[in-house]
Amino acid sequence: MSPSHEGHRRILPIADRLQADPGTAGRGVTIAFIDSGFYAHPDLVTPRNRILAYHDISAPDADAAALERPDVSSWHGMMTSVVAAGNGALSEGRFRGLASEANVVLVKVGSAHRIVHDDIRRGIAWVIAHRERYGIRVLNISCAGDFEESYLTGGLSRAADDATRSGILVVAAAGNAGHEAAHNVLPPASAPSVIAVGGLDDGGAGEQSWNYHSSYGLTLDGLQKPELIAPAIWLAAPILPGTPTAAQAQLLSRLDRASDEALPGLLREHAGVDPDLDAVAGREPYLVRQLVAARLRDQKVLSGHYKHVDGTSFAAPIVSSVAAQMLEANPRLSPQQCRRLLMTTARGLPGIPLERQGWGVVQPRAAVAAARAA
């Protein structure tokens, strides 16, 4: 990463920050993702297409060709799936997920503007119905319902528990409302068998730890959530290809690496990509570099293909990817065993209240070792 990026902040791959086991990558394991939309990102489809299935609950006849058309709803699910299972194809392997060889199943349950409570339930039901066909062992849900509900009567929570009983480990984002008065974890993360994942701020390098504003507290049924936390900020995620944002990021990255002599030519060649850059074309190199550094920082650009993101939406896929590693190491593990091993191998952090971190930070290497020994 260029030293100008993010004010000299060092953002490392998640495997380095969590000191993950390099020998496991989710081989032979399928992770399903429920989200607002998806895109067939190169990190998932090259050199081998690992997307086994795509299903849109509002358009059941849609096929995988829909994944090749980027739109505003593609962003979130593309990022969550790549954070967990991307192989870093566009970063020479640097920003790969811990389950970089796992297969994925993508289930669209809404749009960038709205995900309806009951549509998440319908998505879970589809995953359960197709679990054997695609070998689904882990389900990642980086979205939440509209309201609290008891797992005894609520359809969404009951569907999540049904998925666990069917042999699928369910991992869900806790939410990002820890700084608000109403900070409770919503379903499906509030269901008893679901691993609700809160957030950790490790500064991007895994060297220090601060609390992240993830949701927490007792559910309507008196369960304490979340169970685990994982890094939820300074996380590398893909930029949606074929969009103006991608064009801007690629230009900024090229300008950041270019010599002073090359700057005017690059700005002329890419006129119209970024109005602010157009305004400094022909100006002194130091002025151009000041603007480029500011734009890289403001747009959170790590390279022409990746930016850094935050939210428990991206902490949950990290835990899902660790679960895939565990199931590669020991395919016989049940969801209940995975859950127990993830929690008992987690590391509690001083300075963060227990109610906000549960059992602590997920520990990939220890979890995989425990899976092998189970």
C-alpha positions in Angstrom: 0.0 0.0 0.0 1.3 3.5 -0.9 2.4 5.4 2.2 -0.1 8.1 1.3 -3.1 5.9 1.7 -5.3 6.4 4.8 -2.8 8.8 6.4 0.0 6.1 6.6 -2.4 3.6 8.1 -1.2 0.0 7.6 -4.1 -2.2 6.6 -3.1 -5.9 6.6 -5.0 -8.9 5.2 -7.3 -10.6 7.7 -5.2 -13.8 7.8 -2.2 -11.7 9.1 -4.3 -9.8 11.6 -5.8 -12.9 13.1 -2.8 -15.2 12.6 -4.9 -17.7 10.7 -3.9 -21.3 9.8 -2.4 -21.0 6.3 -3.0 -24.7 5.5 -6.9 -24.6 5.5 -9.0 -22.6 3.0 -12.5 -24.1 3.2 -11.8 -26.8 0.7 -14.8 -29.0 0.0 -17.1 -26.7 2.1 -20.0 -24.6 0.7 -21.0 -21.3 2.4 -24.4 -19.8 1.5 -24.8 -16.1 1.7 -28.1 -14.2 2.2 -27.9 -10.6 1.2 -29.4 -7.7 -0.8 -27.6 -8.7 -4.1 -24.4 -10.1 -5.5 -21.9 -9.9 -8.3 -19.7 -12.6 -9.9 -16.4 -11.0 -8.8 -13.1 -12.3 -10.2 -12.1 -13.2 -6.6 -14.9 -15.8 -6.7 -14.8 -17.0 -10.3 -11.2 -17.1 -11.4 -9.4 -19.4 -12.0 -12.3 -21.6 -11.1 -15.9 -20.5 -10.8 -16.8 -21.4 -7.2 -20.4 -20.0 -7.3 -22.5 -23.2 -7.3 -25.9 -21.5 -7.4 -27.6 -18.1 -7.4 -31.2 -17.6 -6.3 -33.3 -14.5 -6.2 -36.4 -15.1 -4.1 -38.3 -12.3 -5.8 -37.3 -13.5 -9.3 -37.0 -17.3 -9.0 -36.4 -17.7 -12.8 -33.3 -15.4 -12.8 -30.1 -17.3 -13.7 -26.5 -16.7 -12.9 -26.2 -14.3 -15.8 -27.7 -11.7 -13.4 -24.5 -11.9 -11.5 -22.6 -10.4 -14.4 -24.6 -7.1 -14.4 -23.4 -4.7 -11.7 -26.1 -2.6 -10.1 -26.5 -0.7 -6.9 -27.8 -3.8 -5.1 -24.8 -5.9 -6.0 -22.3 -4.1 -3.7 -23.1 -5.5 -0.3 -23.4 -9.2 -1.0 -20.4 -9.0 -3.3 -18.3 -7.6 -0.5 -19.6 -10.0 2.2 -19.0 -13.1 0.0 -15.5 -12.0 -1.1 -14.5 -11.0 2.4 -15.2 -14.6 3.4 -14.3 -16.6 0.3 -12.5 -14.4 -2.2 -9.1 -15.6 -3.3 -7.6 -12.2 -3.9 -7.4 -12.6 -7.7 -7.3 -8.9 -8.3 -4.7 -8.3 -5.5 -2.2 -11.0 -6.4 -3.6 -13.1 -3.5 -3.0 -10.4 -0.9 -6.6 -9.6 0.1 -8.0 -13.2 0.2 -10.5 -14.5 2.6 -9.8 -17.3 5.1 -12.1 -19.6 3.1 -10.5 -18.8 -0.3 -11.2 -22.2 -1.8 -14.7 -22.7 -0.4 -17.7 -22.9 -2.8 -20.5 -20.4 -2.4 -24.2 -20.2 -2.9 -25.7 -16.7 -3.3 -29.3 -15.9 -2.2 -30.7 -12.5 -3.0 -33.5 -11.4 -0.6 -33.9 -7.7 -1.4 -32.2 -4.7 -2.8 -29.9 -1.9 -1.7 -32.9 0.1 -0.6 -34.9 -2.5 1.4 -34.7 -6.1 2.8 -38.0 -7.2 4.2 -38.1 -9.2 7.5 -40.0 -12.2 6.1 -37.9 -12.3 2.9 -34.9 -13.3 5.0 -37.0 -16.2 6.4 -37.8 -17.2 2.8 -34.1 -17.1 1.9 -33.3 -19.4 4.8 -36.0 -21.8 3.8 -34.5 -22.0 0.3 -31.1 -22.7 1.7 -32.5 -25.5 3.9 -34.3 -27.0 1.0 -31.1 -27.0 -1.1 -28.5 -27.8 1.5 -27.9 -31.4 0.3 -27.8 -30.5 -3.4 -25.0 -28.0 -2.9 -23.3 -29.3 0.3 -24.2 -26.2 2.3 -22.5 -26.4 5.7 -22.4 -22.7 6.7 -24.9 -19.9 6.2 -23.8 -16.2 6.5 -26.5 -13.6 7.0 -25.2 -10.0 6.9 -28.6 -8.4 7.2 -31.3 -8.2 9.9 -35.1 -8.2 10.3 -37.2 -5.2 11.0 -38.1 -5.9 14.6 -37.4 -8.0 17.7 -39.1 -11.3 18.2 -39.1 -14.3 20.4 -37.6 -17.4 19.0 -40.6 -19.3 20.3 -43.0 -17.6 18.0 -41.1 -15.5 15.4 -40.9 -17.1 12.0 -37.5 -15.6 11.1 -35.8 -16.9 14.3 -37.5 -20.3 14.0 -36.2 -20.6 10.4 -32.7 -19.9 11.6 -32.9 -22.6 14.3 -34.4 -24.9 11.7 -31.3 -24.4 9.6 -29.1 -25.4 12.5 -31.2 -28.5 13.1 -30.8 -29.4 9.4 -27.0 -29.4 9.8 -26.1 -25.8 8.8 -24.0 -23.5 11.0 -25.7 -20.1 10.9 -23.6 -16.9 11.4 -25.2 -13.5 11.5 -24.1 -9.9 11.9 -25.0 -8.4 15.3 -25.7 -4.9 13.8 -24.0 -1.6 14.2 -26.2 0.2 16.8 -24.0 -0.1 19.9 -23.8 3.7 20.2 -27.6 4.1 20.2 -30.1 3.9 23.0 -31.8 0.9 21.4 -28.8 -1.3 20.7 -30.4 -4.8 20.8 -29.5 -7.5 18.4 -32.3 -8.3 15.9 -33.3 -11.6 14.3 -31.9 -13.8 12.9 -28.8 -13.0 15.0 -31.0 -13.1 18.1 -32.0 -16.8 17.6 -30.4 -19.2 20.2 -28.5 -21.4 17.8 -27.2 -18.5 15.6 -23.7 -17.1 16.2 -24.2 -13.4 16.4 -21.0 -11.6 15.5 -20.1 -8.2 16.9 -17.2 -5.9 16.0 -13.7 -5.2 16.9 -11.5 -2.3 15.9 -7.9 -3.6 15.6 -6.6 -0.6 13.8 -6.1 -2.5 10.6 -2.9 -4.3 11.7 -4.1 -6.5 14.6 -1.7 -4.8 17.0 -4.2 -3.0 19.2 -7.8 -3.5 20.1 -10.7 -1.1 20.7 -14.4 -1.5 20.9 -16.5 -1.2 17.8 -20.1 0.2 18.0 -21.8 -3.2 17.4 -25.2 -4.0 18.8 -25.4 -6.0 22.0 -27.7 -6.9 24.9 -30.3 -9.3 26.0 -32.9 -10.6 23.5 -36.6 -10.8 24.3 -35.9 -14.4 25.5 -33.1 -13.3 27.8 -30.2 -14.5 25.7 -27.0 -12.4 25.8 -25.7 -11.4 22.3 -23.2 -11.4 20.6 -21.4 -14.6 21.1 -18.2 -13.6 19.3 -16.5 -10.5 17.8 -14.2 -10.1 14.8 -12.6 -7.2 13.1 -15.3 -4.9 11.7 -13.3 -2.0 10.4 -10.3 -1.4 8.1 -11.4 -4.5 6.1 -10.3 -4.9 2.5 -13.3 -5.5 0.2 -13.8 -5.3 -3.6 -14.9 -2.3 -5.5 -17.8 -3.2 -7.9 -16.2 -3.5 -11.3 -17.7 -1.5 -14.2 -18.8 1.4 -12.1 -17.7 5.1 -11.9 -16.4 4.4 -8.5 -14.1 1.6 -9.9 -12.9 3.9 -12.6 -12.1 6.6 -10.1 -10.3 4.2 -7.8 -8.2 2.8 -10.7 -7.2 6.3 -11.8 -6.3 7.4 -8.3 -4.2 4.3 -7.8 -2.3 4.9 -11.0 -1.7 8.6 -10.2 -0.5 7.7 -6.7 2.2 5.4 -8.2 3.1 7.6 -11.2 6.2 9.9 -11.5 5.7 13.6 -11.5 6.4 13.7 -15.2 3.6 11.2 -16.0 0.9 13.0 -14.0 -0.2 15.5 -16.8 -0.5 12.7 -19.4 -2.5 10.5 -17.1 -4.9 13.3 -16.2 -5.4 14.2 -19.9 -5.9 10.5 -20.8 -8.6 10.1 -18.2 -10.4 13.4 -18.4 -14.0 13.1 -17.2 -13.4 10.3 -14.7 -13.2 12.6 -11.7 -14.2 16.4 -11.9 -11.9 17.3 -9.0 -8.9 15.7 -10.8 -9.9 17.5 -14.0 -9.7 20.8 -12.1 -6.0 20.3 -11.2 -4.9 19.0 -14.6 -1.8 21.1 -15.6 -1.2 22.3 -12.1 2.0 21.7 -10.1 2.7 18.0 -9.2 2.6 18.7 -5.5 -1.0 20.1 -5.8 -2.1 17.0 -7.8 -0.5 14.7 -5.2 -2.3 16.5 -2.3 -5.6 16.0 -4.0 -4.9 12.4 -4.9 -4.0 11.7 -1.3 -7.1 13.3 0.0 -9.3 11.5 -2.5 -7.7 8.1 -1.6 -8.3 8.8 2.1 -11.9 10.1 1.6 -12.9 7.2 -0.7 -11.1 4.6 1.4 -9.2 3.3 -1.6 -6.6 0.7 -1.0 -5.9 0.0 -4.7 -7.6 0.2 -8.0 -9.8 -2.8 -7.1 -10.2 -2.7 -3.3 -11.3 -0.2 -0.6 -11.6 -0.6 3.1 -15.1 -1.0 4.7 -16.6 -1.3 8.1 -19.6 -2.9 9.8 -20.5 -6.2 11.5 -21.7 -7.2 8.0 -18.1 -7.9 7.3 -17.2 -9.3 10.7 -19.7 -12.1 10.3 -18.2 -13.4 7.1 -14.8 -13.7 8.9 -16.4 -16.1 11.4 -18.2 -17.9 8.6 -14.8 -18.4 6.8 -13.2 -19.7 10.0 -16.1 -22.2 10.3 -15.4 -23.4 6.7 -11.7 -23.9 7.7 -12.9 -26.0 10.6 -15.2 -28.1 8.5 -12.4 -28.7 6.0 -10.2 -29.9 8.9 -13.0 -32.1 10.3 -16.1 -32.6 8.1 -17.8 -34.6 10.8 -18.4 -31.6 13.1 -22.0 -30.7 13.7 -23.2 -27.0 13.9 -23.4 -27.3 17.6 -19.8 -28.6 17.8 -18.6 -25.8 15.6 -20.3 -23.2 17.7 -18.9 -24.6 20.9 -15.3 -24.8 19.5 -15.5 -21.3 18.1 -16.6 -19.9 21.4 -14.2 -21.9 23.7 -11.2 -21.0 21.6 -12.1 -17.3 21.4 -9.9 -14.8 23.2 -11.4 -12.4 25.6 -10.1 -8.8 25.5 -9.5 -6.5 28.5 -11.1 -3.1 28.3 -14.2 -4.3 26.3 -17.3 -5.1 28.4 -18.2 -8.8 28.4 -21.7 -8.0 27.2 -20.2 -6.4 24.1 -17.7 -9.2 23.2 -19.3 -12.4 24.4 -16.6 -15.1 24.4 -14.2 -12.7 22.7 -12.3 -12.4 19.4 -12.5 -15.4 17.1 -9.2 -17.3 16.9 -8.9 -19.1 13.5 -5.8 -21.1 14.3 -7.0 -22.3 17.6 -10.4 -23.1 16.3 -9.0 -25.2 13.4 -6.7 -27.0 15.8 -9.6 -27.8 18.1 -11.7 -29.0 15.1 -8.9 -31.4 14.1 -8.7 -32.8 17.6 -12.4 -33.1 18.2 
